[in-house]
Amino acid sequence: MKKILVPTDFSTHSKTGIRFAIQLATQAPCELIFYHANAKTPINAWTDDNYNDLKDTENAMLKNKLWKFVMAIYKQAGHSAGKVDWMIDNGTEVDTAIIEYAQKIHADFICMGTRGGGTISKLLGTNASKLMTSSPVPVMVVPYTYRTKPMENILYASDMQNIGIELRAVLQFAGPFKAKIGVYHYDYLLDYAEEKSKLNQVAIRHHFENVVFNFRKLNAERSLLAHLQTDIKKSNPSLIVMFTKQDRNWFERLFLSSKTAALGFDTKTPMLVFRK
């Protein structure tokens, strides 16, 4: 059973992450831990005992609020809660608190909703963008415009550098859902027979049922993100998967280059980001 940490700040946009996690749990065994970080800072004039008493009282109220918030979404979705848990945490840095708690409970994934569409700051919001660029735990982000549907097909955008290790991780995720995987790789040298032959050999070595490799010529006049957007629209995946070199700011380069800042990213499809 996979364990998924589902943070929420009780906002409307955070509901999409909860709905997506619930959908996953209806298709395959998943334990969902619904989580809220109470980021209030203690007042120095208070004693530790007074502050802790207030914190415990406030956390109990927040836990009840969290339960009501999530159960209302279950009711709307027409599903009953399976194996679930509730957690109110404390920390001034929300993204750090989420990562630390995910590691503490050995969560397999973090799943959260996003603010909206357009450029990266509007798409993700501060906490989600920080998580995607720093979390050692894989992060699923779900756009606020997402409409719930079964997990059926996955678009995995790959640089082919660590295809063996990465594809196994994607297969492990997709397996319980019996989801098909489309591997997409974009290359400037695809017109060269030697390069194309090398890629085809890699595809043959990593042949699995329900996995299809798609090699695309990368046009220098279009950004990688623009190429990716085209294939997202054509294949209409249930999920986009990427592996990021977080220490090299790969994610920021992809989304914040001059050619892509105005373009923004797909605002309908959830995305799963693994750390390389």
C-alpha positions as CSV (number, residue, x, y, z in Angstrom):
1,M,0.0,0.0,0.0
2,K,1.3,3.4,-1.0
3,K,1.3,6.2,1.6
4,I,0.4,9.6,0.3
5,L,0.7,12.8,2.3
6,V,-2.0,15.3,1.2
7,P,-1.3,18.9,2.5
8,T,-4.1,21.4,2.6
9,D,-4.4,25.0,3.7
10,F,-8.2,24.8,3.6
11,S,-8.3,26.9,0.4
12,T,-10.4,26.2,-2.6
13,H,-7.4,25.5,-4.8
14,S,-6.1,22.9,-2.4
15,K,-9.2,20.8,-2.9
16,T,-8.0,19.5,-6.3
17,G,-5.0,17.8,-4.6
18,I,-7.4,16.1,-2.2
19,R,-9.8,15.0,-5.0
20,F,-6.9,13.6,-7.0
21,A,-5.6,11.6,-4.0
22,I,-9.0,10.2,-3.3
23,Q,-9.3,9.2,-7.0
24,L,-6.0,7.3,-6.7
25,A,-7.1,5.5,-3.6
26,T,-10.3,4.4,-5.3
27,Q,-8.3,2.7,-8.0
28,A,-5.4,1.2,-6.0
29,P,-4.7,0.6,-2.3
30,C,-3.4,3.9,-0.9
31,E,-3.1,5.2,2.6
32,L,-4.0,9.0,2.7
33,I,-2.7,11.2,5.4
34,F,-4.4,14.6,5.3
35,Y,-2.1,17.3,6.7
36,H,-2.2,20.9,7.7
37,A,0.8,23.0,8.8
38,N,-0.1,25.6,11.5
39,A,2.6,28.1,10.8
40,K,1.9,30.6,13.6
41,T,4.9,31.9,15.4
42,P,5.0,31.8,19.3
43,I,4.7,35.1,21.1
44,N,7.9,35.8,23.2
45,A,6.0,37.2,26.1
46,W,4.2,34.0,26.8
47,T,5.6,31.2,28.9
48,D,6.2,27.9,27.2
49,D,3.4,26.3,29.2
50,N,0.9,28.9,28.2
51,Y,2.0,28.7,24.5
52,N,1.8,24.9,24.5
53,D,-1.6,24.9,26.0
54,L,-2.9,27.4,23.4
55,K,-1.1,25.4,20.6
56,D,-2.7,22.1,21.7
57,T,-6.2,23.7,21.9
58,E,-5.8,25.4,18.5
59,N,-4.4,22.2,16.9
60,A,-7.4,20.2,18.2
61,M,-9.8,22.7,16.6
62,L,-7.8,22.6,13.4
63,K,-7.9,18.8,13.3
64,N,-11.6,18.9,13.6
65,K,-11.7,21.5,10.8
66,L,-9.5,19.3,8.7
67,W,-11.7,16.3,9.2
68,K,-14.8,18.3,8.2
69,F,-13.1,19.9,5.2
70,V,-11.9,16.5,3.8
71,M,-15.1,14.6,4.6
72,A,-17.1,17.2,2.7
73,I,-14.9,16.5,-0.4
74,Y,-15.4,12.7,0.0
75,K,-19.2,13.3,0.2
76,Q,-19.1,15.5,-3.0
77,A,-17.1,12.8,-4.8
78,G,-19.5,10.1,-3.7
79,H,-16.7,8.0,-2.0
80,S,-16.2,6.6,1.5
81,A,-13.0,7.2,3.3
82,G,-10.7,4.2,3.3
83,K,-7.4,4.0,5.2
84,V,-6.9,7.7,6.2
85,D,-5.3,9.7,9.0
86,W,-5.2,13.4,10.0
87,M,-2.3,15.5,11.1
88,I,-1.9,19.0,12.3
89,D,1.7,20.1,12.4
90,N,3.5,23.2,13.6
91,G,6.3,25.1,11.9
92,T,7.0,28.5,10.6
93,E,8.2,27.3,7.2
94,V,5.3,25.3,5.7
95,D,7.3,23.7,2.9
96,T,10.0,22.5,5.3
97,A,7.4,21.2,7.7
98,I,5.7,19.2,4.9
99,I,9.0,17.6,3.7
100,E,10.1,16.7,7.3
101,Y,6.8,15.1,8.1
102,A,6.7,13.2,4.8
103,Q,10.1,11.8,5.6
104,K,9.1,11.0,9.2
105,I,6.2,8.8,8.1
106,H,8.1,7.4,5.1
107,A,5.5,8.8,2.7
108,D,5.9,7.5,-0.9
109,F,4.4,10.7,-2.4
110,I,3.2,14.2,-1.5
111,C,0.1,15.4,-3.3
112,M,-1.1,18.9,-3.3
113,G,-3.3,21.3,-5.3
114,T,-2.0,24.4,-7.1
115,R,-3.2,28.0,-7.3
116,G,-3.9,28.4,-11.0
117,G,-2.5,28.7,-14.5
118,G,-0.1,30.9,-16.4
119,T,3.5,31.5,-15.4
120,I,5.1,29.3,-12.8
121,S,4.4,31.6,-9.8
122,K,0.7,31.7,-10.6
123,L,0.6,28.0,-11.5
124,L,2.2,26.6,-8.4
125,G,2.3,29.1,-5.6
126,T,5.2,29.4,-3.2
127,N,4.9,26.2,-1.2
128,A,4.3,23.9,-4.2
129,S,7.2,25.4,-6.2
130,K,9.6,25.0,-3.2
131,L,8.5,21.4,-2.7
132,M,9.0,20.5,-6.4
133,T,12.5,22.0,-6.4
134,S,13.7,20.6,-3.0
135,S,11.7,17.6,-1.8
136,P,13.4,14.2,-1.8
137,V,9.9,12.7,-1.6
138,P,8.2,12.7,-5.1
139,V,5.6,15.5,-5.4
140,M,2.3,15.4,-7.3
141,V,0.9,18.8,-8.1
142,V,-2.7,19.1,-9.3
143,P,-3.9,22.3,-11.2
144,Y,-6.9,24.0,-9.8
145,T,-8.8,23.4,-13.0
146,Y,-8.3,19.6,-12.9
147,R,-11.4,17.5,-13.3
148,T,-11.3,14.1,-11.7
149,K,-10.8,11.1,-14.1
150,P,-9.3,7.6,-13.7
151,M,-5.6,7.1,-13.9
152,E,-5.3,5.5,-17.4
153,N,-2.3,6.9,-19.2
154,I,1.0,8.6,-18.2
155,L,3.2,10.9,-20.2
156,Y,6.8,10.5,-19.0
157,A,9.1,13.2,-20.3
158,S,12.7,11.8,-20.3
159,D,16.2,13.0,-21.1
160,M,17.1,9.3,-21.5
161,Q,20.1,9.7,-19.2
162,N,18.9,7.3,-16.4
163,I,16.1,5.7,-18.3
164,G,16.5,2.3,-16.6
165,I,16.2,3.6,-13.0
166,E,13.6,6.2,-13.8
167,L,11.4,4.0,-15.9
168,R,11.3,1.4,-13.1
169,A,10.0,4.1,-10.7
170,V,7.3,5.2,-13.2
171,L,6.3,1.5,-13.8
172,Q,6.1,1.0,-10.0
173,F,3.7,3.9,-9.8
174,A,1.7,2.9,-12.8
175,G,1.4,-0.8,-12.0
176,P,-1.4,-0.8,-9.5
177,F,-3.5,1.4,-11.9
178,K,-2.6,-0.7,-15.0
179,A,-1.9,2.7,-16.7
180,K,-0.2,2.9,-20.1
181,I,3.1,4.9,-20.2
182,G,4.2,7.0,-23.1
183,V,7.9,7.9,-22.9
184,Y,8.7,11.2,-24.7
185,H,12.2,12.3,-25.6
186,Y,13.1,15.4,-27.5
187,D,16.5,15.6,-29.4
188,Y,18.1,18.1,-31.7
189,L,20.1,15.2,-33.4
190,L,17.1,13.0,-34.3
191,D,17.7,13.5,-38.0
192,Y,21.0,11.7,-37.7
193,A,20.7,7.9,-38.3
194,E,23.3,7.1,-35.6
195,E,21.5,9.0,-32.9
196,K,18.1,7.6,-34.0
197,S,19.5,4.1,-34.0
198,K,21.0,4.6,-30.5
199,L,17.7,5.7,-29.1
200,N,15.8,2.8,-30.7
201,Q,18.3,0.4,-29.2
202,V,17.6,1.9,-25.7
203,A,13.9,1.6,-26.3
204,I,14.3,-2.1,-27.2
205,R,16.4,-2.8,-24.1
206,H,13.7,-1.2,-21.9
207,H,10.7,-2.7,-23.6
208,F,7.8,-3.4,-21.2
209,E,4.2,-4.1,-21.7
210,N,2.1,-0.9,-21.8
211,V,5.2,1.2,-22.5
212,V,5.6,3.1,-25.8
213,F,8.7,5.2,-26.7
214,N,8.1,8.4,-28.7
215,F,11.2,10.3,-30.1
216,R,10.6,13.8,-31.3
217,K,12.9,16.2,-33.2
218,L,13.6,19.2,-31.0
219,N,13.3,22.4,-33.0
220,A,15.7,25.1,-31.9
221,E,13.1,27.8,-32.6
222,R,10.6,26.3,-30.1
223,S,11.3,25.7,-26.4
224,L,11.3,22.2,-24.8
225,L,8.1,23.2,-22.9
226,A,6.3,24.2,-26.1
227,H,7.2,20.8,-27.6
228,L,5.9,19.1,-24.5
229,Q,2.7,21.1,-24.5
230,T,1.9,19.9,-28.0
231,D,2.2,16.2,-27.0
232,I,0.2,16.8,-23.8
233,K,-2.6,18.1,-25.9
234,K,-2.4,15.3,-28.4
235,S,-2.1,12.4,-25.9
236,N,-4.4,13.9,-23.1
237,P,-2.6,12.0,-20.3
238,S,-3.9,11.4,-16.8
239,L,-0.5,12.4,-15.4
240,I,2.7,14.0,-16.5
241,V,5.9,12.6,-15.0
242,M,9.3,14.4,-14.8
243,F,12.6,13.8,-13.1
244,T,14.4,17.0,-12.0
245,K,18.0,17.8,-11.3
246,Q,17.0,20.0,-8.4
247,D,20.5,21.0,-7.4
248,R,21.0,22.4,-10.9
249,N,17.7,24.3,-11.0
250,W,16.5,22.2,-14.0
251,F,12.9,22.9,-13.1
252,E,13.4,26.7,-13.1
253,R,15.3,26.6,-16.4
254,L,12.5,24.7,-18.0
255,F,9.7,26.9,-16.8
256,L,11.3,30.3,-16.5
257,S,13.3,30.6,-19.7
258,S,12.5,33.7,-21.8
259,K,10.6,31.6,-24.3
260,T,8.4,29.8,-21.8
261,A,7.6,32.5,-19.1
262,A,4.8,33.9,-21.1
263,L,3.6,30.5,-22.4
264,G,2.9,29.1,-19.0
265,F,2.2,25.4,-18.4
266,D,-0.6,23.0,-18.9
267,T,-3.4,23.9,-16.4
268,K,-5.4,20.7,-16.5
269,T,-3.1,17.7,-16.1
270,P,-1.6,16.7,-12.7
271,M,2.2,16.4,-12.7
272,L,4.4,14.0,-10.7
273,V,8.0,15.2,-10.1
274,F,10.8,12.8,-8.9
275,R,14.2,14.0,-7.7
276,K,17.1,12.7,-9.8
